[in-house]
Amino acid sequence: MRQYLRTTAAAALAAGVNAASNSTLATLCTVSNIQAALPANGTLNGIDLIPSSVTANAIYNGSLSAGFGSTADTNTYNYCNVTVSYAHTGKNDNIVLAYTFPSPDSFTNRFYVGGGGGYALSSSSTGGLAYGAASGFTDAGYDGDYDANVLAGSGSLIYDNMHMFGYKALGEMTTVGKALTQALYSAAAGAKIYTYYEGCSDGGREGWSQVQRWGEEYDGVIVGAPAFRYAQQQINHLTSNVVEKTLGYYPPPCEMDKIVNLTIAACDGLDGRTDGVVSRTDLCKLNFNFNSTIGEPYYCAASTSSSLGFAFGQRKRQADNSTTSTTIPAQNGTVTAEGVAVVQQIMAGLFNSEGKQAYLPWQYASSFEDASTTYDSTTGSFQLDIKSTGGEFVTKFVQLIDIDNLSSLDNITYDTLIEWMNTAMIRYSDTLQTTVPDLTTFKSAGGKIIHYHGESDDSVPPASSIHYYDSVRTTMNPNMGYNESVEALNDWYRLFLVPGAAHCSTNTLQPGPYPQVNMATMINWVENGVEPTTLNATVASGSYAGETQNLCSWPLRPYWSGNNSMECQYDQASIDSWTYTFDAFKLPVY
């Protein structure tokens, strides 16, 4: 039905817009011209545009900030900023759309959608200019971030906001934007407007929401470290806290940092090259014993700096006389058996009291951001620090109480966490879980996906991405064996793990590569048919700074022969180490 409506809208546009091209920015960027190009109400199902709300402003020699995974853009651009509002048919709501249209002489028949982060959709519409693409963003019809607009009051969810944040706002913005783009640049009815999406973290989840719900609208989608499977992902941020409380030990941050650094040192060379990067966290898991760190000394100088909260990979590498990233006094001690027990429990993943698994852990050599503790100057000891990323999700999304964090974890067990997960999984199954594995519409429309994830991500476990990849692989190819189904998936969906990378960023603990030209790679795949069997990534620091590495496409894994030759290998034990079954839930977890 949506495809029919899109075709009808294109025909209406072709008839209603002056066939003469808007050949200059000045002629394109006027309120009357934008109003004339709007799809007629009734052609986009459920969307009533408000022509009187249109604004249009021409920008000359405008500069941009860096995009996803890229360096700062030093170019300047001429473009038209447009805003327009719409309401949903039969509702008294108001959604504001903002678009950026490049000067006609630089337009390349592309439309670009950028992802947001945390609980915010993107608020930038200029991300497509570097690719000659029109672009847009939406306010989704509410004021501020979504977590401030979940509840109308205690116990009362705002379902419209849930669906808009979950998937609907971006889909509607894209549908309107593509129709408007086609009209403004006087493209013929049915002319191809290549449409791309790019985002990381919740922006990655948003990208999957578009593939799953609006698959026919997109040609190329780039998703990084997607924070999908909200029920498990968000509540999992409390697992480390419950481990600490259950075991009765709250480790000094420096002790945990020491364990991470020792893990990196021990596992660095398992990938065949000693470069400060654990490229094979699977081999680390299979070969490293955390007990070997007991008794090792640690020291961190006093610091007044604050932690980064969302774990974006910027913890300091420990060294003599180093500082930490939290407001704590100097720490001087040795790694304890209690500290190692906390680490081992965290790295086992979340299980219920019957020994059934509910969720997966992070990879060996990642930081323990969720386990960070806070210093209590009155007692001279480290205490529990309840992670608000998980706590706020429980209070607002599970308990439906409008407070920002849990006040206590008293009487909270692993079973409690799993009960919360189950409640949220059912409640948000059609909005925030975002793990529908049947992608037939997207695949049938010719869409392509580049999915990447930092292997040392300490916020969203990279095995989460592999679990979804396998869900798609088996759902889309139910009668194929493993290797055959991987080959079939590779034609349109590629997953890449980024060695040493943290959450949507490089990692100061491991100077590894990071992909910086994903859009160029995707455009080449979509428009020129060049399939990315590997993904280019650049090392930004360390002994190999400036080196370009070719990241392996899952399930192949990297192995170095000497310092300069890397090959992508098939390793069944590696694949098995990334595989989890969530039998703590009666419903399937994709």
N, C-alpha and C positions, 0 to 999 in steps of 0.2 A: 504493500500500500504506500509506504513512504517513497519508494522509487517512482511510483506513478505520480505522486504529488510533486516530486522534484521535477519530473519531465514536464508536467503541466505548467509549473511555475516558469520554467525556462521558455516555454512557448509564449506565455503571457508577456514575459520580459521582451522577447524578440519583437513582439507586436507593439509594445508600448514605449519603446525607447528609440530615440532618433538614431537611425542607422549610421549617421556620420560619426566617426571616431572622435572621442575627446582627446585631441592630439596633444594638448599641453596641460600642465598641472593647473594653470589658471582657469582653463575652461572646464576641466573635470571637477575642480574643488569649489563648487558653489552649492548653496543650500537647495536652490531650485533644481539643479542637475541631480543631486542626490535624491531628492524627493521624487523626481520623475523616474529614477532607476529602481525605486523600492518595489518589491513584489506586491502585486495587488492583493489586498486582503481576501482571503478565501482560497488562495493558491497554495499557501503553506498551512497545512492542517493544524488548527488550534492556536495559531499565531496571528494576532491583530496588531500590525505595525501602526505607529502614530506619526504620520508625516510631519505634523506641526512641531514635533520634538527634535527634528533634525538640526544639528550644527555641523559646520564644515569650516576648517581652518587650514590654509596652506602653510607648510613649513619648508623653508629653504636652508640648505647646508646644516641640517640637523645631525647631531652626533648620537651614538648609541653606546650602551654598556655592553659588557661581554655576555654572550649567550651561553647555552648549556655546554659545558665541557670545552669552551673555546677561550681564546685570549681576547683581550679588549679589541674592539673594532675601531680603528683609527680613521675610517672613511666617514664622509658626510653624505647626507641623502636629502633629496627633495621629495616630499610626500604630503598627503592630505589626511588630516585627522578628522574623523567623522564620529558623531554619536547619534544614536537613534533609540527610542524606547518602543517597547511593545507590551501588550497584555495578552494573557491567555484567554481564549474565547470563553466568555461566560464568567470570568473571574475579575475581581477588582484589584488586580495586582499591577505592578509596574517593574519591568526589567529593562535596565539600561545596557545597551551594547556600544562598544567603542571599536572603531576600525581604523587601520592605517592603510592607505592606498598609495603605492609608489607612483612616482611620476610616470606618465604613459611611456616615455622613452626608455624606461628601465624595467617595465613590467614583463614577466616571463611566463605568464599563464599559470601562476602558482598561488595557492592559498596556504598559509602557515598558522598552526595553532600551537601555542606554548603552554606548558603545564605550570601549575603552582606548587605549593609546598605547605606542609603542616595542615591546617584547616582552611587554607586560603587558595582559591583559584587564582590564576595569573591576573595581574593588574597592568600588564604591558601589552601593547598592540604593535610594537615596532620590531618584533623578533624576526619577521619575514623579510625585512628590507634588504638584508645582506644577500638574499637569494632571489631578489626581484619579485617577491611574493607579497600579496595583500595579507593582512593579518588582523586579528581581533581579540577582544576579551569581553567578559560579561560580569555584571555585578550580581547575577543570579537572583536578583529580586529581594535581597536582604542587605542590611547595612553592617559591614564588618566581616570578620571571619566566621566560618560556620559554627565553630564550637561556642560562639556567643549567641547563636541563633538556633540552637537545637530545640529548646523548650519554650513553650508559651508560658509555662509555669510548672511547678513541680508535678510530675506525673503526666504531663501533657506534651507529647512530641509535636513539632510542627512538620507535618509530613511533606508539605510542598517544598520546604527548604531541604529536607532530607533527599528528595528525589532530584532537586535542582543541583545540589552539591554532588550527589552521587553520580549523575551522568547526564541529566537532561539539559542543564544550562549550556554546557559546551556543545552538545549536539545541536541545539537550537541556534546558538551563535554561529556555528559553522554552516548550517543550512541557509540561514539568512545571508551570511557573509558571502558564500559562494554565488548565490543568486545575484546579489548586489554587484559583486565583482564582475560577473559575466555581463551584466547590463552596462556598467560604467565603461568597460573597455570594449563595448560593442562586439563582443564575441558572438558568433553565430549560435543559434539554438542548438544545443547538444554539444557544443565545442568543449573540449577537454580542459578543465581547470585542475591541474595536479594539486592534490591536497595532502599536506604533511602535518604530522603531530610530533612534538618532542617534549619530554618531561622526565623528571626524576623524583623519587620518593613518593609523596602523594601525587606529584605530577606524573609518575609512572603509573600509579593506580588509575588516575584520570585517563591516561592513554588507553589502558585496557578497557575502561568503561566505554570508550568510543569504539574500539574494535568490536566489543561484545554487543553494543546497543545500536551503533550507527555505522556498521561495517561498510555499507555501500558508499559512504561519504568520503572515505579516506583511501589514499593510494599508498602512503608510506607512514609507518608509525614507529617512533624510536622511544623505547621505554627503559628507564634506568631504575634499578633497585626499587621496584614497585611496592608501595606500602599497602598492598591489597590484603584480602583475608582479614579485614579489620578486627573482627571479634577475637581472633587468635593473636594477631600482630600487636594490637594495642595493649591487650591485657598481659601479653608475654613480657612487656616492660616491667611488670611487677614480679616476675618469677624470681629474679635475682634477690629482690628484697625479701620475699617469702623464704628463700633458701637461707639467707642470713638470719632471719628471725627464728626459723625452725631449728637451725644449728646453734643459735645463740652466740654467734661470733660476727662482729662488725669490723672487717679488716681495714687497717689504715690504707688510704689510696696508694701510698708508696709501695706497700707490700704487693698489692695487686699489679701495679705497674712493673715491679721487679719480675713477677711471674710471667707477665707478657713479654718482657724483654728477653728473659731466659728462653722462653719458648721460641721466639723469633731466631735467636742465636743458634739454638739447637736444630731447628728445622730449615734454616736458610738454604743449606746445601743439598737438601733432599731432592731438589729439582734439577740437580746437576751443575748449578752455578751459585757461587757465593757472592751475592750482591746486596745483601741486606733485605731481601724480599722473599717471603714465603709464597712461592708460586704454586706449591702443591700442599695446600692445607689438608688434603685427604691423606697424603703420606705422613704428614705431621700427626694427624689423628691416629693413624695406624701404628706409628713408631714411637711417639713421645709419651713419657710418663711424667705427669706433674709432680709425683713424689720426689723426683730428682731435684726439685727446687728447694726442698725443705732444708733449712739451715743456711741458705745463701743470704749474705748481708745486703741490706738496702739502706740508702740514705737519700733524703730529699730535704732541701733547705726550706725554711719558712717562706710562705708566699701569701700575698694579699690579693692575688688575681682570682677571678671567678671561673667556674666551669662553663662549658659551652651549652650544656643542657640537652641539646638534641643530638649530641654525639656525631658531629660532622668531621671526625677524623683528625682533630687537632691537638690531641694529648701530647705532651712533651716526651721525647725519648729520655729515659733515665740515664744519668751519668753522675759522676762525683760532683758534688756542689751544685747539682741541677735544681731547678725550681719546678713545682707542680702547678697544676692549673686550678687549684681550689684554695680557699682561704683557710689555711691550716698551719700549725707550727711545724718546726723541723721534725722530721721523722727519722729515727735511727734504730734499726733492729735487724732481725733475721726472719726469713720466711718461715711461718709456723705450719704445723700439721693442720691446725684449725683453718688457716687461710687456704691451704691446698684443698681441704675437704669442701670448702665453699666453692672453689673453682671447679672441682670435679663434679659436684652436684649440678652446677649451672650448665656445664658442658655436656651433661647427660641428656638434657632436655626435660620437658615437663611431663610427669607421669602421675596418674591417679593412685589411690591407695591400693588398688588391685593390680598395679604394675602395668597398666595400659597407657600407651603414649598419647598425649594430647597435643604437644607441639614440639618443634625442633629447636636445637640450640644454635648458637653462633659457631663459627669455625675456629679451630685452633689458630692462635696468633692474632686474634682480634682483641681489642681492648674490652674491659669490663665496665663500660660506662654506666650501665644500669645498677651495678653493684657499688658504685661510689658512695661513700659514707660522708657524714658531716661531723665536724669537730665541735664538741660541747665544752666550752671553756670553763664552765662551772664544775664539771666532773673530771676534766682533763682526759676525756676519752672520746673515741669515735662512736657515733650513734647512727641508727637507721635513718636513711634519707629516702622517703617514699617518692618514687619517680612520678611526676605529675603527668607525663605522657600516658602512663597506664592508669594512674589514679583518677584523672579527670574523665577518662573514657568510662570508667566504672561508675563514677558518681552521676555524670550527665547522661550517658548513653545506656547504661544498664539499670542503675537505681532510679534514674530520671529525677535527680535532685540537682538543682542549679548551684552547685559549689564546684570549686576548681580542683580539688584533690581529696583523697581520703585522709582523714585525720589520724587513723591508726590502722595497724594490721593485726591487732589483737584478735585471736581466734580465727584468723584467716589461714587456711591450709591450702595445699596443692589442689585438693578436691574443690575448694571454694573457687579458686581461679578457673577451674575447668567448668564449674557450674555457670560462672559469669560468661565464659566463652560460649557455652552452649546457648544461653539466653540471647546473647548478642548475635550469634550466627543465625538463629532463626529470625530474629527481629529485623535484621538488616540484610537478609539473604538476597533481596532484589535491589539493593542500593549500594551499601558500603563494602560488602564482601568482595564483589567485583572479580569473581573467579569462574564465570561461566566458561566451560571448556569447549563448547561447540561454537566454532568460529566459521561456520560454513558460509555465511553471508559475506564476510570480509574476504575469505579465500576466493569465493566464486567471483567477486568483483575485481580480482587481480591484486589485492592488497599485499604489501610486504611488511615484515616486522623485524626490526633489530632490537633485541632485548639484551641489556648488559647489567652486570651486578658486580660490585667490588667484593673480592673474595674475603677481605677482612672487614667487611661491614659490621659495625658493632651496634647498629640500630635495627636494621631489617636483615635477618639471617639470609645469606645467599642461597641456602638450601630451599628457602621458600620459593624462589624463582624456579629452581629445578623441579620442585614438586608440581608447580603449575604447568611447566613445560611438559612434564610427563602426563599430566591430566589431559592436556590438549592433544598430545601425541597419540594416546590410546583412544581418546574419544573420536578423533578425526580419522583414525586408521585402525578400526577395531579388529580387523581380520589379518593384520600384518604382524610379522615378528619384529623384534626390537630394531635390528639394523635396517630393515626395509622401511619401518615407520619413521625412523630418524631421517633416512634419505628422502622420503616423501615430504616430511616437514621442512627440511632444509630448502626446498624449492621456494618457500614463502615466509618461513619463520626461522630466524637464527638467534641462538642464545650464546652470549660470550661472558665468561667470568674474567674479571680484571685483577691480575695478581697484585696483592698487597693493598689494593684500594680500600678506602673506608666508605662511609655512606655518602654517595654522590660526590665524592671528592678524592683527591690524592690523600695520602696518609703520611703524616710527619714521622711515624714510627717505621715506615717501610717506603723507601724511595723507588716506588715502582712506576710502571707506565700508566697512562690514562688516555682514553680515546677523546680526541679533540676535533675530529672532522666527520662526525657521524652523519650530519646532514648531507655533506658532499657525497658520502658513500651511499646514502639512501637515494639521493637524486639519481646517481649513476645506476643504481639497481632498477629503480622504477622507470626512468626515462630512457635508459640505454641498455637495459638488460644485463648489466654486469653484476653477477651474484657475488656477494662478499663471503668467500669461503673462510677468510680470516678478517679481523678488524684491526685497522691501524691504530696504534696507541704510542704516545711519546713519553719518554722518561724526563721528568722536569728537574730532578735533583739527584744528588749522590754521584757515585763514580761513573755512572753511565748516563749522566744528564745529556739530553739531546738525542739519545738513541731512539730509533723507531722500532717498535716490536709489533709482530703480527699475532694478535690474540687468537687462541684456538676456539673454534666453534664447538660447543658442547655436542656430544659427550667426549670429544677428544681433549687430551690434557697435555700441557707443555712439559718438555724435558730437554735440558740443555746438554750438548756435547761440547765440552770446553766452554769458553766464555762467549763465543760468537755464533754458535750454530744451535738453533732451537728447532725441534720438530714436534708436531702434534701427534700424540700417541693414544691408542685405545687401551684402556686399563680397566678390566672388569672389577677388580677389587676397589678401584677408585669410585666407579659408578655405584657400587653397592654401598659404599660409605656415605654417599649423599642421599640414600633412599630411606624414606620413613613411611610408616603406616600409622595413621592416627586412629587407633582402635578404641580410644577412650570415648569417641562419639559414635552414636548410632547412625547419624546421617553422614553421607560422604563428605569429605573435606577435599576440595579440588585445589 
